[in-house]
């Protein structure tokens, strides 16, 4: 999503801040340094709860959900 310049803002909801640290340090080349993009706002929050509680509307919601038993 961050590769599309017409996207004005990107909200990231993540429960575990360690995931963000790993994404920045280990996968920055793969994720195109997305967390350094000025359009990105990171929230340490449960995404489902955030969407239920906010007045913010979203054009698109992406989820990379995995069950812990699957690698």
VOLO-461218 format. One record per atom (N, C-alpha, C): residue number from 1; x, y, z; residue in three letters; atom name. Coordinates in steps of 0.1 Angstrom, whole numbers. Atoms other than C-alpha are relative to their C-alpha. Example, Ala and Ser with C-alpha at 12.3 -4.5 7.8 and 13.67 -1.06 7.14 Angstrom:
<sites>
<site n="1" xx="9" yy="-12" zz="0" res="ALA" atom="N"/>
<site n="1" xx="123" yy="-45" zz="78" res="ALA" atom="CA"/>
<site n="1" xx="9" yy="12" zz="0" res="ALA" atom="C"/>
<site n="2" xx="-9" yy="-11" zz="0" res="SER" atom="N"/>
<site n="2" xx="137" yy="-11" zz="71" res="SER" atom="CA"/>
<site n="2" xx="-8" yy="11" zz="8" res="SER" atom="C"/>
</sites>
This chain:
<sites>
<site n="1" xx="8" yy="-12" zz="0" res="UNK" atom="N"/>
<site n="1" xx="0" yy="0" zz="0" res="UNK" atom="CA"/>
<site n="1" xx="9" yy="13" zz="0" res="UNK" atom="C"/>
<site n="2" xx="-8" yy="-12" zz="-1" res="UNK" atom="N"/>
<site n="2" xx="28" yy="24" zz="8" res="UNK" atom="CA"/>
<site n="2" xx="7" yy="4" zz="-13" res="UNK" atom="C"/>
<site n="3" xx="-6" yy="-3" zz="13" res="UNK" atom="N"/>
<site n="3" xx="42" yy="21" zz="-27" res="UNK" atom="CA"/>
<site n="3" xx="-9" yy="9" zz="-9" res="UNK" atom="C"/>
<site n="4" xx="10" yy="-8" zz="8" res="UNK" atom="N"/>
<site n="4" xx="11" yy="39" zz="-40" res="UNK" atom="CA"/>
<site n="4" xx="0" yy="14" zz="5" res="UNK" atom="C"/>
<site n="5" xx="-1" yy="-14" zz="-5" res="UNK" atom="N"/>
<site n="5" xx="18" yy="77" zz="-37" res="UNK" atom="CA"/>
<site n="5" xx="-13" yy="6" zz="2" res="UNK" atom="C"/>
<site n="6" xx="13" yy="-7" zz="-2" res="UNK" atom="N"/>
<site n="6" xx="-19" yy="85" zz="-40" res="UNK" atom="CA"/>
<site n="6" xx="-7" yy="-3" zz="13" res="UNK" atom="C"/>
<site n="7" xx="5" yy="3" zz="-14" res="UNK" atom="N"/>
<site n="7" xx="-25" yy="69" zz="-6" res="UNK" atom="CA"/>
<site n="7" xx="4" yy="11" zz="9" res="UNK" atom="C"/>
<site n="8" xx="-3" yy="-12" zz="-8" res="UNK" atom="N"/>
<site n="8" xx="-28" yy="98" zz="18" res="UNK" atom="CA"/>
<site n="8" xx="5" yy="-4" zz="14" res="UNK" atom="C"/>
<site n="9" xx="-3" yy="4" zz="-13" res="UNK" atom="N"/>
<site n="9" xx="-25" yy="80" zz="51" res="UNK" atom="CA"/>
<site n="9" xx="-1" yy="-15" zz="2" res="UNK" atom="C"/>
<site n="10" xx="0" yy="15" zz="-4" res="UNK" atom="N"/>
<site n="10" xx="-18" yy="45" zz="66" res="UNK" atom="CA"/>
<site n="10" xx="0" yy="-1" zz="15" res="UNK" atom="C"/>
<site n="11" xx="0" yy="3" zz="-15" res="UNK" atom="N"/>
<site n="11" xx="-28" yy="35" zz="101" res="UNK" atom="CA"/>
<site n="11" xx="4" yy="-15" zz="2" res="UNK" atom="C"/>
<site n="12" xx="-4" yy="13" zz="-3" res="UNK" atom="N"/>
<site n="12" xx="-11" yy="5" zz="115" res="UNK" atom="CA"/>
<site n="12" xx="-4" yy="-3" zz="15" res="UNK" atom="C"/>
<site n="13" xx="5" yy="4" zz="-13" res="UNK" atom="N"/>
<site n="13" xx="-27" yy="-13" zz="145" res="UNK" atom="CA"/>
<site n="13" xx="8" yy="-13" zz="3" res="UNK" atom="C"/>
<site n="14" xx="-8" yy="11" zz="-4" res="UNK" atom="N"/>
<site n="14" xx="-4" yy="-37" zz="163" res="UNK" atom="CA"/>
<site n="14" xx="0" yy="-2" zz="15" res="UNK" atom="C"/>
<site n="15" xx="1" yy="2" zz="-14" res="UNK" atom="N"/>
<site n="15" xx="-8" yy="-53" zz="197" res="UNK" atom="CA"/>
<site n="15" xx="14" yy="-1" zz="7" res="UNK" atom="C"/>
<site n="16" xx="-13" yy="3" zz="-5" res="UNK" atom="N"/>
<site n="16" xx="28" yy="-62" zz="202" res="UNK" atom="CA"/>
<site n="16" xx="11" yy="9" zz="-6" res="UNK" atom="C"/>
<site n="17" xx="-10" yy="-9" zz="5" res="UNK" atom="N"/>
<site n="17" xx="55" yy="-35" zz="199" res="UNK" atom="CA"/>
<site n="17" xx="12" yy="-7" zz="-5" res="UNK" atom="C"/>
<site n="18" xx="-11" yy="7" zz="5" res="UNK" atom="N"/>
<site n="18" xx="81" yy="-61" zz="194" res="UNK" atom="CA"/>
<site n="18" xx="-1" yy="-4" zz="-15" res="UNK" atom="C"/>
<site n="19" xx="2" yy="3" zz="15" res="UNK" atom="N"/>
<site n="19" xx="66" yy="-70" zz="160" res="UNK" atom="CA"/>
<site n="19" xx="4" yy="12" zz="-8" res="UNK" atom="C"/>
<site n="20" xx="-4" yy="-12" zz="8" res="UNK" atom="N"/>
<site n="20" xx="72" yy="-34" zz="149" res="UNK" atom="CA"/>
<site n="20" xx="15" yy="1" zz="0" res="UNK" atom="C"/>
<site n="21" xx="-15" yy="-1" zz="-1" res="UNK" atom="N"/>
<site n="21" xx="108" yy="-35" zz="161" res="UNK" atom="CA"/>
<site n="21" xx="6" yy="-10" zz="-9" res="UNK" atom="C"/>
<site n="22" xx="-5" yy="10" zz="9" res="UNK" atom="N"/>
<site n="22" xx="114" yy="-67" zz="142" res="UNK" atom="CA"/>
<site n="22" xx="-2" yy="4" zz="-14" res="UNK" atom="C"/>
<site n="23" xx="3" yy="-4" zz="14" res="UNK" atom="N"/>
<site n="23" xx="97" yy="-54" zz="111" res="UNK" atom="CA"/>
<site n="23" xx="10" yy="11" zz="-4" res="UNK" atom="C"/>
<site n="24" xx="-9" yy="-11" zz="4" res="UNK" atom="N"/>
<site n="24" xx="120" yy="-23" zz="112" res="UNK" atom="CA"/>
<site n="24" xx="14" yy="-5" zz="-1" res="UNK" atom="C"/>
<site n="25" xx="-14" yy="3" zz="0" res="UNK" atom="N"/>
<site n="25" xx="153" yy="-40" zz="120" res="UNK" atom="CA"/>
<site n="25" xx="3" yy="-12" zz="-10" res="UNK" atom="C"/>
<site n="26" xx="-3" yy="12" zz="8" res="UNK" atom="N"/>
<site n="26" xx="150" yy="-73" zz="101" res="UNK" atom="CA"/>
<site n="26" xx="-6" yy="0" zz="-14" res="UNK" atom="C"/>
<site n="27" xx="8" yy="1" zz="12" res="UNK" atom="N"/>
<site n="27" xx="125" yy="-67" zz="73" res="UNK" atom="CA"/>
<site n="27" xx="-1" yy="14" zz="-7" res="UNK" atom="C"/>
<site n="28" xx="1" yy="-14" zz="6" res="UNK" atom="N"/>
<site n="28" xx="130" yy="-30" zz="63" res="UNK" atom="CA"/>
<site n="28" xx="2" yy="0" zz="-15" res="UNK" atom="C"/>
<site n="29" xx="-3" yy="1" zz="15" res="UNK" atom="N"/>
<site n="29" xx="144" yy="-39" zz="29" res="UNK" atom="CA"/>
<site n="29" xx="-12" yy="-6" zz="-7" res="UNK" atom="C"/>
<site n="30" xx="12" yy="7" zz="6" res="UNK" atom="N"/>
<site n="30" xx="114" yy="-62" zz="22" res="UNK" atom="CA"/>
<site n="30" xx="-12" yy="9" zz="1" res="UNK" atom="C"/>
<site n="31" xx="12" yy="-8" zz="-2" res="UNK" atom="N"/>
<site n="31" xx="87" yy="-39" zz="36" res="UNK" atom="CA"/>
<site n="31" xx="2" yy="15" zz="-5" res="UNK" atom="C"/>
<site n="32" xx="-3" yy="-13" zz="6" res="UNK" atom="N"/>
<site n="32" xx="103" yy="-8" zz="19" res="UNK" atom="CA"/>
<site n="32" xx="0" yy="11" zz="10" res="UNK" atom="C"/>
<site n="33" xx="-1" yy="-10" zz="-11" res="UNK" atom="N"/>
<site n="33" xx="109" yy="9" zz="52" res="UNK" atom="CA"/>
<site n="33" xx="-13" yy="7" zz="3" res="UNK" atom="C"/>
<site n="34" xx="13" yy="-6" zz="-1" res="UNK" atom="N"/>
<site n="34" xx="72" yy="14" zz="56" res="UNK" atom="CA"/>
<site n="34" xx="-2" yy="8" zz="13" res="UNK" atom="C"/>
<site n="35" xx="2" yy="-7" zz="-13" res="UNK" atom="N"/>
<site n="35" xx="74" yy="24" zz="93" res="UNK" atom="CA"/>
<site n="35" xx="7" yy="14" zz="0" res="UNK" atom="C"/>
<site n="36" xx="-6" yy="-14" zz="1" res="UNK" atom="N"/>
<site n="36" xx="96" yy="54" zz="83" res="UNK" atom="CA"/>
<site n="36" xx="-8" yy="9" zz="-9" res="UNK" atom="C"/>
<site n="37" xx="8" yy="-8" zz="9" res="UNK" atom="N"/>
<site n="37" xx="70" yy="66" zz="58" res="UNK" atom="CA"/>
<site n="37" xx="-8" yy="11" zz="8" res="UNK" atom="C"/>
<site n="38" xx="7" yy="-11" zz="-8" res="UNK" atom="N"/>
<site n="38" xx="56" yy="100" zz="71" res="UNK" atom="CA"/>
<site n="38" xx="-16" yy="-2" zz="-1" res="UNK" atom="C"/>
<site n="39" xx="14" yy="3" zz="1" res="UNK" atom="N"/>
<site n="39" xx="21" yy="88" zz="60" res="UNK" atom="CA"/>
<site n="39" xx="-5" yy="-10" zz="10" res="UNK" atom="C"/>
<site n="40" xx="3" yy="11" zz="-9" res="UNK" atom="N"/>
<site n="40" xx="22" yy="60" zz="85" res="UNK" atom="CA"/>
<site n="40" xx="-2" yy="4" zz="15" res="UNK" atom="C"/>
<site n="41" xx="3" yy="-2" zz="-14" res="UNK" atom="N"/>
<site n="41" xx="6" yy="63" zz="120" res="UNK" atom="CA"/>
<site n="41" xx="-1" yy="-14" zz="6" res="UNK" atom="C"/>
<site n="42" xx="0" yy="13" zz="-7" res="UNK" atom="N"/>
<site n="42" xx="13" yy="34" zz="143" res="UNK" atom="CA"/>
<site n="42" xx="-7" yy="1" zz="13" res="UNK" atom="C"/>
<site n="43" xx="8" yy="1" zz="-13" res="UNK" atom="N"/>
<site n="43" xx="-11" yy="25" zz="172" res="UNK" atom="CA"/>
<site n="43" xx="3" yy="-14" zz="6" res="UNK" atom="C"/>
<site n="44" xx="-1" yy="12" zz="-8" res="UNK" atom="N"/>
<site n="44" xx="-3" yy="-1" zz="198" res="UNK" atom="CA"/>
<site n="44" xx="-13" yy="-3" zz="6" res="UNK" atom="C"/>
<site n="45" xx="14" yy="2" zz="-3" res="UNK" atom="N"/>
<site n="45" xx="-38" yy="-14" zz="200" res="UNK" atom="CA"/>
<site n="45" xx="-5" yy="-12" zz="-7" res="UNK" atom="C"/>
<site n="46" xx="7" yy="11" zz="7" res="UNK" atom="N"/>
<site n="46" xx="-61" yy="-43" zz="191" res="UNK" atom="CA"/>
<site n="46" xx="-8" yy="7" zz="-11" res="UNK" atom="C"/>
<site n="47" xx="6" yy="-7" zz="12" res="UNK" atom="N"/>
<site n="47" xx="-73" yy="-34" zz="156" res="UNK" atom="CA"/>
<site n="47" xx="-15" yy="-1" zz="1" res="UNK" atom="C"/>
<site n="48" xx="15" yy="2" zz="-1" res="UNK" atom="N"/>
<site n="48" xx="-108" yy="-49" zz="161" res="UNK" atom="CA"/>
<site n="48" xx="-6" yy="10" zz="10" res="UNK" atom="C"/>
<site n="49" xx="5" yy="-10" zz="-10" res="UNK" atom="N"/>
<site n="49" xx="-113" yy="-28" zz="193" res="UNK" atom="CA"/>
<site n="49" xx="1" yy="14" zz="-5" res="UNK" atom="C"/>
<site n="50" xx="-2" yy="-14" zz="5" res="UNK" atom="N"/>
<site n="50" xx="-99" yy="3" zz="177" res="UNK" atom="CA"/>
<site n="50" xx="-11" yy="4" zz="-10" res="UNK" atom="C"/>
<site n="51" xx="10" yy="-3" zz="10" res="UNK" atom="N"/>
<site n="51" xx="-122" yy="1" zz="147" res="UNK" atom="CA"/>
<site n="51" xx="-14" yy="1" zz="6" res="UNK" atom="C"/>
<site n="52" xx="13" yy="-1" zz="-7" res="UNK" atom="N"/>
<site n="52" xx="-152" yy="-5" zz="170" res="UNK" atom="CA"/>
<site n="52" xx="-1" yy="13" zz="8" res="UNK" atom="C"/>
<site n="53" xx="0" yy="-12" zz="-9" res="UNK" atom="N"/>
<site n="53" xx="-143" yy="25" zz="192" res="UNK" atom="CA"/>
<site n="53" xx="2" yy="13" zz="-7" res="UNK" atom="C"/>
<site n="54" xx="-3" yy="-12" zz="6" res="UNK" atom="N"/>
<site n="54" xx="-132" yy="51" zz="167" res="UNK" atom="CA"/>
<site n="54" xx="-11" yy="5" zz="-9" res="UNK" atom="C"/>
<site n="55" xx="8" yy="-6" zz="10" res="UNK" atom="N"/>
<site n="55" xx="-151" yy="76" zz="146" res="UNK" atom="CA"/>
<site n="55" xx="6" yy="0" zz="-14" res="UNK" atom="C"/>
<site n="56" xx="-8" yy="0" zz="12" res="UNK" atom="N"/>
<site n="56" xx="-124" yy="73" zz="120" res="UNK" atom="CA"/>
<site n="56" xx="-6" yy="-11" zz="-10" res="UNK" atom="C"/>
<site n="57" xx="4" yy="10" zz="11" res="UNK" atom="N"/>
<site n="57" xx="-135" yy="56" zz="87" res="UNK" atom="CA"/>
<site n="57" xx="12" yy="-3" zz="-8" res="UNK" atom="C"/>
<site n="58" xx="-11" yy="5" zz="8" res="UNK" atom="N"/>
<site n="58" xx="-113" yy="36" zz="65" res="UNK" atom="CA"/>
<site n="58" xx="-5" yy="-5" zz="-14" res="UNK" atom="C"/>
<site n="59" xx="4" yy="4" zz="13" res="UNK" atom="N"/>
<site n="59" xx="-114" yy="30" zz="28" res="UNK" atom="CA"/>
<site n="59" xx="4" yy="-15" zz="-2" res="UNK" atom="C"/>
<site n="60" xx="-4" yy="14" zz="2" res="UNK" atom="N"/>
<site n="60" xx="-96" yy="-3" zz="31" res="UNK" atom="CA"/>
<site n="60" xx="7" yy="-5" zz="14" res="UNK" atom="C"/>
<site n="61" xx="-6" yy="6" zz="-12" res="UNK" atom="N"/>
<site n="61" xx="-86" yy="-26" zz="60" res="UNK" atom="CA"/>
<site n="61" xx="6" yy="-13" zz="-4" res="UNK" atom="C"/>
<site n="62" xx="-7" yy="13" zz="3" res="UNK" atom="N"/>
<site n="62" xx="-60" yy="-53" zz="55" res="UNK" atom="CA"/>
<site n="62" xx="4" yy="-6" zz="13" res="UNK" atom="C"/>
<site n="63" xx="-4" yy="7" zz="-12" res="UNK" atom="N"/>
<site n="63" xx="-52" yy="-80" zz="80" res="UNK" atom="CA"/>
<site n="63" xx="9" yy="-12" zz="-5" res="UNK" atom="C"/>
<site n="64" xx="-9" yy="11" zz="2" res="UNK" atom="N"/>
<site n="64" xx="-23" yy="-104" zz="80" res="UNK" atom="CA"/>
<site n="64" xx="-1" yy="-9" zz="12" res="UNK" atom="C"/>
<site n="65" xx="2" yy="8" zz="-11" res="UNK" atom="N"/>
<site n="65" xx="-38" yy="-126" zz="106" res="UNK" atom="CA"/>
<site n="65" xx="5" yy="-15" zz="-2" res="UNK" atom="C"/>
<site n="66" xx="-4" yy="14" zz="0" res="UNK" atom="N"/>
<site n="66" xx="-23" yy="-160" zz="114" res="UNK" atom="CA"/>
<site n="66" xx="-3" yy="-6" zz="13" res="UNK" atom="C"/>
<site n="67" xx="2" yy="7" zz="-12" res="UNK" atom="N"/>
<site n="67" xx="-31" yy="-186" zz="139" res="UNK" atom="CA"/>
<site n="67" xx="14" yy="-4" zz="6" res="UNK" atom="C"/>
<site n="68" xx="-13" yy="3" zz="-5" res="UNK" atom="N"/>
<site n="68" xx="-2" yy="-192" zz="163" res="UNK" atom="CA"/>
<site n="68" xx="5" yy="-14" zz="-3" res="UNK" atom="C"/>
<site n="69" xx="-5" yy="13" zz="2" res="UNK" atom="N"/>
<site n="69" xx="-1" yy="-229" zz="155" res="UNK" atom="CA"/>
<site n="69" xx="6" yy="-2" zz="-15" res="UNK" atom="C"/>
<site n="70" xx="-5" yy="1" zz="14" res="UNK" atom="N"/>
<site n="70" xx="7" yy="-222" zz="118" res="UNK" atom="CA"/>
<site n="70" xx="12" yy="9" zz="-1" res="UNK" atom="C"/>
<site n="71" xx="-12" yy="-8" zz="1" res="UNK" atom="N"/>
<site n="71" xx="42" yy="-210" zz="109" res="UNK" atom="CA"/>
<site n="71" xx="0" yy="8" zz="-13" res="UNK" atom="C"/>
</sites>
